[in-house]
Amino acid sequence: MSTVLPSAPRPFFQITGFTAGPVRTILSLLLAAVVMQVCLVPAREAARWIFRNGGEGWSDHVGLFVFVAIMLQGLVGLIGIGVMKKVLPRADGHVRWPPGRSYIGLAALIGVAMGLIMLAADYWPQLLGGVAPGDYPTAPVPAAEWLLAMITTGLGEETIFRGLLVGMLVVLTPGRVRLGRFEIPVAGVLVALLFGVAHYDSFLRGPLNIAIAQQIYAFVWGLTYVWLMERSKSLVAPIVAHGVGNFVEVAAVMALLIALG
């Protein structure tokens, strides 16, 4: 008579298949940081040049400048993914329509929750004090330009961070991280850290506690975007979540500015 022993329970936290080693991981992370800057800075500076040389009329259309910067970043990200495919044929930039379940509905709901969390994290002193938060325009045209920029944010940032950088690091630093039922590649965690670093300017513009909160939620959002990308096998869902989150926060600020005067 044979006895079947019960299988050992899976640990709550687990890292599997991570074979890169510390030196290769650090070098890969540094490479990703350089690629990130190569993608973000030239596109942003090109948009800034257009804004500065567009005449006095541009000064009332900052949101349009942000939109142009996002579109240029998305273009650079797509070019980077094309180069990545040539250099690392096994890399997957996930530039496709979801082949199965799209997760777009879930991504939109996640984006709404993200927007409300960011609203509380970024403006809690004003909200508690009953003061109108932020300094976004409320006139129809400038407000529409800002909202257009916010809803399209994911086109630029997700193409670079999740499509290019995660796609590259999945090959260079293979491995998986699991926390309960939540599982993503090690590369997703590394890029989420870079995603937080990319928002460093929050330390230059506001109170320390708010800047720290922004670093935390940027890291958590980065993990969530990777999860959506993996589940849907596409960049569409993280693009939707990212854009809806930013749109909801800025739209809520504009609504409060109008309501509170």
Salt bridges, closest charged atoms under 4 A:
GLU45 OE2 - ARG48 NH1 2.47
ASP92 OD2 - HIS94 NE2 3.68
ASP92 OD1 - ARG96 NH2 2.79
GLU145 OE2 - HIS61 ND1 2.74
GLU157 OE1 - HIS242 NE2 3.10
GLU158 OE2 - ARG162 NH2 2.74
GLU158 OE2 - HIS242 ND1 2.67
GLU183 OE2 - ARG176 NE 3.15
ASP201 OD2 - ARG205 NE 3.42
GLU230 OE2 - ARG176 NH1 2.71
